[in-house]
Amino acid sequence: MAKIILDYSKQSDSDFANTTLEMVNALTGNSNFGLPWPTEYPTLAAFTAKQKEFADKVTAAGDRDKAKVAAKNACRDELQAMVRDIGRYLQTKSGGDRAILETTGFDIAKTPDAPMDVPDAPADLKLKLGKTSGTIIASAKMPKGAASIETWSCVGDPNVEANWKLRAQTSSARTIEVSGLQRGVDTYVKCRAIGRKGPGPWSDVATIMPV
């Protein structure tokens, strides 16, 4: 469900005047929200008049006269209250339909990405020799939603599951050191990401010969 933004208190006066003018223009003749609106909400005519009053007061307060600035601030509070009330009506009337809400002139709140329960497979697995004997360095692209990375190695037939051994579990996939490997023997390496609800799929298998 999409939601519109009701609070514009962080906008400057000129930006708020422009934003509310866009709302007035978008709602005028909008067939999704036919007139009259329910009586518990401000009328479009009252909203239009208050928006124009505020824009005029913003211009008038340009000379920083204290009385004019106070009048402008009071008018902004009234206009902001109208925005909140009208926004609640638009939200209810639209049923949260994004396509409809996008016709209102109101900003749409960003929808946060849903957390991934099981991450994708690490991509671009690469291997290189480490600085010490029997050591290699693995690296891969950490998938979204991963809390850690498991790195496994295998000597022998990589199609036999029993040949694989867990060698490292790290919080980063950028640099994974795997030590204690048999020298001069082809070694297969694969990794997988661990998420909130367990491990994701395996990466592609890479091969290296430790020295």
C-alpha positions as a printed Julia matrix, in Angstrom:
211×3 Matrix{Float64}:
   0.0     0.0     0.0
   1.36    3.39   -1.01
   1.2     6.26    1.47
   1.33    9.98    0.86
   3.46   12.34    2.92
   1.48   14.57    5.28
   4.29   16.51    6.97
   6.04   19.25    4.99
   7.43   21.13    7.98
  11.0    20.82    6.73
  10.25   22.64    3.48
  11.07   26.31    3.15
   8.16   28.72    2.87
   8.65   29.14   -0.87
   8.92   25.38   -1.43
   5.81   24.76    0.67
   3.91   27.39   -1.31
   4.94   25.67   -4.55
   4.11   22.21   -3.21
   0.63   23.22   -2.07
   0.0    24.98   -5.38
   0.82   21.69   -7.14
  -1.69   19.98   -4.83
  -4.4    22.52   -5.65
  -3.78   22.17   -9.39
  -3.69   18.37   -9.21
  -6.9    18.1    -7.2
  -8.87   20.61   -9.27
 -11.03   18.57  -11.63
  -9.51   15.3   -10.4
 -12.1    12.63  -11.18
 -10.63   10.3    -8.56
 -11.82   12.66   -5.83
 -15.07   14.12   -7.05
 -16.66   17.09   -5.29
 -18.07   17.68   -2.8
 -15.7    16.06   -0.34
 -17.05   14.75    2.99
 -17.92   17.6     5.32
 -15.4    16.58    7.98
 -12.58   17.62    5.64
 -11.66   21.09    4.32
 -13.24   21.93    0.98
 -11.1    22.26   -2.12
 -12.26   25.88   -2.41
 -11.09   26.64    1.14
  -7.78   24.9     0.49
  -7.28   26.87   -2.71
  -8.0    30.17   -0.95
  -5.69   29.37    1.97
  -2.88   28.38   -0.4
  -3.15   31.7    -2.24
  -3.28   33.58    1.05
  -0.11   31.87    2.22
   1.73   32.54   -1.05
   0.78   36.23   -0.8
   1.96   36.4     2.81
   5.28   34.76    1.91
   5.85   37.52   -0.64
   4.74   40.22    1.78
   7.07   38.95    4.51
  10.06   39.31    2.24
  10.93   42.59    3.96
  11.16   40.68    7.3
   8.64   42.92    9.02
   7.87   41.13   12.3
   4.11   41.48   12.01
   4.13   40.18    8.44
   6.38   37.27    9.34
   4.1    36.33   12.25
   1.04   36.49    9.97
   2.82   34.32    7.4
   3.8    31.74   10.02
   0.25   31.57   11.39
  -1.12   31.11    7.88
   1.4    28.33    7.2
   0.24   26.46   10.31
  -3.35   26.67    9.09
  -2.39   25.52    5.6
  -0.33   22.63    6.97
  -3.32   21.51    9.06
  -5.43   21.51    5.9
  -2.78   19.46    4.09
  -2.86   16.83    6.84
  -6.66   16.62    6.87
  -7.01   16.5     3.1
  -4.17   14.0     2.86
  -5.94   11.65    5.25
  -9.06   11.84    3.1
  -7.1    11.17   -0.09
  -5.32    8.23    1.52
  -8.58    6.67    2.68
 -10.45    7.36   -0.55
  -7.67    5.94   -2.73
  -7.31    2.75   -0.71
  -3.54    3.24   -0.95
  -3.53    2.84   -4.74
  -0.23    4.37   -5.86
  -1.48    5.27   -9.34
  -4.35    7.25   -7.83
  -2.25    8.91   -5.15
   0.23   10.04   -7.77
  -2.53   12.24   -9.25
  -2.93   14.27   -6.03
   0.18   16.44   -6.08
   1.18   14.98   -2.71
   4.58   13.34   -2.38
   4.57    9.55   -2.02
   6.52    8.03    0.86
   9.32    5.72   -0.17
   8.66    2.08    0.51
  11.6     0.43    2.28
  13.01   -2.69    0.74
  11.68   -5.8     2.41
  14.43   -7.71    4.2
  15.5   -10.84    2.38
  15.04  -13.99    4.43
  17.34  -16.05    2.21
  20.04  -14.18    0.23
  21.1   -14.89   -3.32
  24.29  -16.73   -4.16
  27.55  -14.77   -3.86
  28.67  -13.66   -7.32
  32.04  -13.4    -9.03
  33.98  -15.8    -6.81
  37.72  -15.32   -7.35
  40.73  -17.13   -5.87
  44.4   -16.26   -5.52
  47.36  -17.67   -3.67
  48.01  -16.41   -0.16
  51.32  -15.22    1.25
  51.94  -18.37    3.27
  52.18  -21.98    2.19
  48.88  -23.81    1.83
  46.88  -20.58    1.98
  44.54  -19.01   -0.56
  42.53  -15.8    -0.61
  38.93  -15.91   -1.84
  36.71  -12.95   -2.67
  33.15  -12.58   -3.93
  30.33  -10.08   -4.15
  28.28  -10.06   -0.94
  24.59  -10.49   -1.83
  21.9    -8.29   -0.35
  20.47   -9.58    2.91
  23.55  -11.62    3.85
  24.77  -11.59    7.44
  27.82  -13.77    6.82
  29.59  -15.87    4.21
  30.57  -19.53    4.48
  33.54  -20.7     2.4
  33.96  -24.42    1.71
  36.75  -26.37   -0.01
  37.05  -29.8    -1.54
  39.87  -32.11   -2.6
  38.72  -34.92   -4.83
  35.45  -35.24   -6.69
  33.47  -31.99   -6.17
  30.25  -33.84   -6.97
  30.59  -35.88   -3.77
  29.06  -33.81   -0.97
  31.1   -35.58    1.72
  34.32  -34.24    0.2
  33.41  -30.64    1.04
  34.58  -29.05    4.31
  33.69  -25.71    5.87
  36.85  -23.61    5.95
  35.74  -20.13    7.03
  32.72  -18.11    8.08
  33.19  -14.35    7.78
  31.1   -11.18    7.9
  32.61   -9.94    4.64
  33.17  -11.55    1.26
  35.82   -9.04    0.2
  38.83  -10.94    1.55
  38.46  -14.5     2.86
  41.66  -16.29    3.92
  41.57  -20.07    3.82
  44.6   -21.81    5.3
  45.77  -25.36    6.0
  45.16  -26.57    2.46
  47.06  -29.41    0.83
  49.83  -28.12   -1.42
  50.16  -29.14   -5.05
  46.63  -30.51   -5.3
  43.72  -29.0    -7.2
  41.33  -27.55   -4.63
  37.72  -26.65   -5.33
  36.15  -23.73   -3.52
  32.57  -22.5    -3.21
  30.73  -20.18   -0.84
  27.23  -19.28    0.21
  25.6   -16.41    2.08
  23.76  -16.84    5.38
  20.62  -14.78    5.95
  17.96  -14.43    8.63
  16.43  -17.79    7.86
  19.45  -19.77    6.84
  21.83  -20.24    3.93
  21.2   -19.22    0.35
  22.28  -21.11   -2.79
  25.91  -21.94   -3.55
  28.13  -19.78   -5.66
  29.84  -21.14   -8.74
  32.78  -23.44   -7.97
  36.29  -22.12   -8.54
  39.53  -24.09   -8.64
  43.09  -23.34   -7.5
  46.27  -25.27   -6.64
  47.77  -24.15   -3.3
  51.57  -24.04   -3.11
